Every structure is written in structure tokens, then in C-alpha cells.
Amino acid sequence: MDTLFYDGQCPLCAKEIGTLRKLQRGDLVFADIHAQQNRKGMLPDREALLRRLHLLTGDGNWVIGLPANVRAWSHTRLGFFFKPLLWPVIYPVAERIYESWADKRYDRKYACGTCEV
């Protein structure tokens, strides 16, 4: 069973998670980053979790960023729509777009100078 860590304080993230919850087949667990306590360093640091989507696989491996998103959607019947994002020709461009969006989202929400992560 995979566990997807998400930003529960982000309206856009919450909307996507709501859709994933409805469509998934019951084998994906959702963990709001803000509700987690990092027991003995078992999780990446909070900033890393908030900057990029993180998914912990059932066998204990971390999948981060765009591949985490694709893997999360693979738990739904729509997963095949996302798989091409990992194809060698498409992945570099899709990853750059994802990282740019993720950085902007993080900066707007958490790097404003008055907010605390």
C-alpha cells in the first residue's frame, strides 16, 4: 500500500486529493503533512515534503515530484492518462513544468517571509 503525503492547507492540493480519494481503488493512503510528526527522522524534512509531492511505496521507497503524482494516479482507473508523462521524450519537459509550478506554489504559500513552515 502506498502513502501519499500532501499539503492539506493548499486548496488546489486538497481538491486533487479529494478527486484521488473518490477515484482510487482503496490501496492508496493519504497523509496530510501538517498532521504528521517526524518520529526519529522517518520522514523527509517538512520543507521538502511541502516543496514536492512525496509518495512512500509499500516497500519503503520514496517517489518524489512528478513520478509521485503519476504513481498516485496509477491507483485510479485514470492512471493510464498520466503514464506518458514519464516517457523519455515527454518527462524532461513535464518535470520542468511540474517543478516550476511546485516552486511557485511553495513560494506563494510558505516563503513569504512572514509565514512559518
N, C-alpha and C positions, 0 to 999 in steps of 0.2 A: 504494500500500500504506500503510495506517495503522499507527501505532505507539502502543500503549497503555502509559503509564507507571504502575506500580503499586507499592505498598508490600509488598515481599517478606517483611518481618518481621511483617506483620499476618496472623494465622491466618485471619480471615474473608476478607480480601482474597485471600490465597493460595488459599483454597477456591474463590472465584468465578473467579479466573484459571484454576485447574485445569479448571473446568467450561467456561469460554470456550475454552481450548486444545483440549479434546476436541470441542467443537461447531463451532468456526469452520471456514471453508472454505479456510484456507490463505493468506488475504490480510490477516491481522492479525498484527503483530509485537508481542511482549511485552518490555518493558524494566523490570527491577527498578530502582527509584530508587536503592537502596543500592549498586548495581553501576555507576552512571553517574558519569562525570567530566564536569563542565561545562566543556567546551573553549571558551574565549573567549566565554562568555555565550550559548552556543547554546540552553541550556535555561533555563526559569524557575528561580528560586532553589529550593533544596532544601525549605525550609519550605512554599512554595506547592505544590510537587509532592506533598508529604505531606498537606497540608490538603485538597486537592481532586483528584479524578481528572483526569488530563490525557491527551489524545489528540492526537498530531500527525498531521495528514492527509497524504496522499501529495503534495499540492500545497503543503505547508509552513504550513498554518494550524493554530492551536491551537483545540481544542474542550475546554472545561473544565466540570467538575461533572456534573450530571445529563445534559446533552446529550452529554458524552463517554461516559457509561455507555450511553446509548441507541445512540450510533453504534457502540460496541464490540459490543453485542449484535446490531446490524444485520449483522454479519459471520457470523451464525449463522442457521439456519432458524427460530429462535425470535424473531428481531428484531421481527416484527410485533406481538408482545405488549408490547414496550416503546415503540413509536411513540406510542401515546396519551398517554404521559407528557409529550409535547411539545405537545399540543393546547392552545390558548389558555385554555380553561376549566380544564384539569387542571394545566398547567405551574406556575402560581404556588404552588399548594399542594404539589405534588410537589417543587418546587425547595426550598421552605422545609423540608420534611421531610428531604430529602437533605442540605441544608446543616447542619441541626441535628444529624443523625446524624454527618456528617463532622467537625464541630467537636468533638463529644463523643469520637469515636474518636481524633482527634488529641490532644486534651487528656489523655485517659487514658494514651495511649502516649508522648507526647513533651513535654507541658507540665507534667510532674510536679515540676519544679524541680531534680531530681537527674539527669535524663536530658539527653543532648545530641543535637541533631538531626544 
